[in-house]
């Protein structure tokens, strides 16, 4: 790493610490030439590959903005959107790949959004999956009903006769 003071091309790492839930690494460095210390921040960049082939950095804010549109008029607060966006980012990062197709980001959003708000999920899915007919909506609504029923079945207490 080049020293910002004397421009010497070599420095020694004195200390390293993780920041921002392990996304960033802060390194304290010492210049071998002038002896001054400075801090560098390293961030792993995850890129999203769009359908057009263009690559752009993953943006948690962009995920939240897209979901916010689907949640318009729904009882979903900003904190819930922030948590959803963070969970989507964590899930994608856990895959361990540097470039992810945009459709994979959309799929990662659908699951948590279905848990958060069914109407917002239906809105998002209709755009993301390019619904073209009322049958597409009906099919997705039936899928939501089955999902809701399976969750209700999993929560019902089991009673035993004595």
N, C-alpha and C positions, 0 to 999 in steps of 0.2 A: 504494500500500500504506500503510495507516494505521500510524503510529509507535506501538510498544507502550509508549513512555515518556510522550510528551506528547499522543498521540492525533491529531496533525496528519495530515491526509488525504493528504499527498504525501511521497514519498521518492524518492531517486535510486539507481539500481543502480550499485554500485561494481565488482562482480566477479560473474561467473557461472561455475559449474562443474557438469559432469555427475557424477552419482554413481549407484551401483547399476546399472552397465551401461547408462547412459543413460536409465533409467526415472525418475530423480529429477534435478531441477535445483536446486542450492543457489545462492542469490543473496545476496550481501553488499550491504546497503543502508545509505544514510545519510539521516537525516531532514533535510529542508530547513529545519525550524523550530528544533529544539534541537541539531542536529548530531551526535546520538548514532548509533551504528551498531548494526545488528542483522541477523540472518540469517533468510531465509525458505527454505522447501523447497517446491518445486512437484513434484507427481506427476501423471502422466497416469493417469486412472482408466479402466480398461476394464470395461465392464459386461456381465454375462451375463443374457440374457432367458430366463426359464424358460418352460415350456410354458403355465403358468397366466397368463403376462403379467407376472409380478412380475420386477423387475430388481434384481440384486444385484451388488456388485463382484466381479470375477474374483479367485479365491483359489487360489494355487499350492498352499497347504496342503490345500485341499479336493480338488484333483486328486490329490495324493499319497495322501490318505486313501482315496479311492475305489479307486485302483489297489492300495493296500495290502491292501484287502479281497480283491481278486481274486488277490493274490499270497500270501495266507495259506497257510502250510505249504510254500511254494515256496522254492527257494534264491535269493531276491532280497534284497539288502541295502538298507538305508535310503539309502545314497549313490546307488544306481542309481535309486531312486524319486525322490530329489531332482533328479537329472539329467533324468529323464523329465519331471517336472513343469516344470522350467525350459525344456526344449526345447518342450514343448507351449505354454507361455506365449509363448516367443519366436516360434513359428510363428504363433500367433494374432495377436500384436502386429504381425507383419510384414504382415498383411493391411491394416493401416491403418484399421480401423474401430473406432469407440468402443463400439458395442453388438453383441454376438455372440449368436446363439441357442444355447441349451444343447446342442442336438443337434450343432452344429458343434464344440463343445468335446469331446464324446464321440468324434466322428470324428477329431479331432486326436489323441486319446489312443490310438485303435486301432492306428495304424501303428507308433509307437514301442513300444507294448506287445507287439505281435506279434514285434518284433525282440528284446525283452527276455526274454520267457518265453511259449511257446506255450500252456501250460496256463492261465496267468493271462489270456492274451488270450482264450481260449475262454470262460473264466468271465465276463470282462467283457463280451464280445460277446453272450453268452447273455442277460445282463440288459439291456444297452443296446439290443439289437435285439429284445428280447422273444421269444425262442425259445419256440415252443409245442409242438413235437413233436420226436421223435427224428430226423426227416428234416432239421429245421433244423440240428441238431448234425452230422449226417452230411455235409450240404452244406458246412458251415463247416470241418469236418475235412478234407474233400477239397480245399477252397480252401487250407488250411494246407499240405497235402502238396504241392500244385502250387507254392506259394510257396517251400517248403523246397527242392524240386527245382530251381526256377529259380535260387535262390541257389547251390546246389551246382554247377550247370552253369556259372555265371558264375565260380566259383572254380577249377574244374578246369584244370590246366595244359594247354596245347596242345603236343603233341609232333609233331615233324616227322621224317620218315625221311631219312637222308642217303645 
